[in-house]
Amino acid sequence: MAGRTYPAKPEAVYFFGTCLVDLFYPQAGLSGMKLLRREGLRVVFPKGQTCCGQPAYNNGRFADARAVARQQLRLFPKPIPVVLPSGSCAGMMRKHYPDLFAGTPDEAAARDISERVFELSEFLVHVLKADFTDLGAPVKVAWHGSCHSQREMGVREEPKTLLRGLANVELVELERERECCGFGGTFSVKEPAVSAAMVADKTADIGNTGAETVVSGDCGCLMNITGALEKQQSPVCGRHIAEFLWERTDG
């Protein structure tokens, strides 16, 4: 992320799993923690964590968002990084927590945590300088970056750097890479027709590349894209980048 100062490699990190990882993609969370541990870090997973508060925040229910987010503020007291396998949730915590708690007794805690939040691929590249040995078979993959990851966290090239570093992976670029997949949390519920048109554009773009797998760093996008691919009976499968990296580099 341009303009951000990255710390030296720490001895330990907190891991915030996110709701969608917990409920739908547990292997993505486990793989993310395994990647960090393999780099020599102690990974702390606070058991009381729930939601970052983004669904309520995006719907203008700020009091509800504060009530949910306040529970998370208490879980990361030590001055160590908080790593998330989600650019969307990381964006909420880093970009919106300070405003959400502005003028409240929790403002200082919110600002402190926001400055320690990192998206997983960002952390692997800039802090850990991770260099993986690819043990997998040759494969062609496409990368989909979430809107919040790209625009709020500024994480665009980091995931692709990790994928390009895998010797047997051919990364093919999407023509509409920076376009939304149509999920947008409650947007896909409120505007289902628009959402369906957007994911149709995204899956067509993926199909045109000839990729066997689409990789993303956000589970909401994966749910939407892979759901559409399955409905289209496409052979393309989806993987969270943490799971994809671990599967190919676990010796």
Secondary structure, 3 states (H helix, E strand, C coil): CCCCCCCCCCCEEEECCCHHHHHCCHHHHHHHHHHHHHCCCEEECCCCCCCCCHHHHHCCCHHHHHHHHHHHHCCCCCCCCEEECCHHHHHHHHHHHHHHCCCCCCHHHHHHHHCCEEEHHHHHHHHCCCCCCCCCCCEEEEEECCHHHHHCCCCCCHHHHHHHCCCCEEEECCCCCCCCCCCCCCHHHHCHHHHHHHHHHHHHHHHHHCCCEEEECCHHHHHHHHHHHHHCCCCCEEEEHHHHHHHHHCC
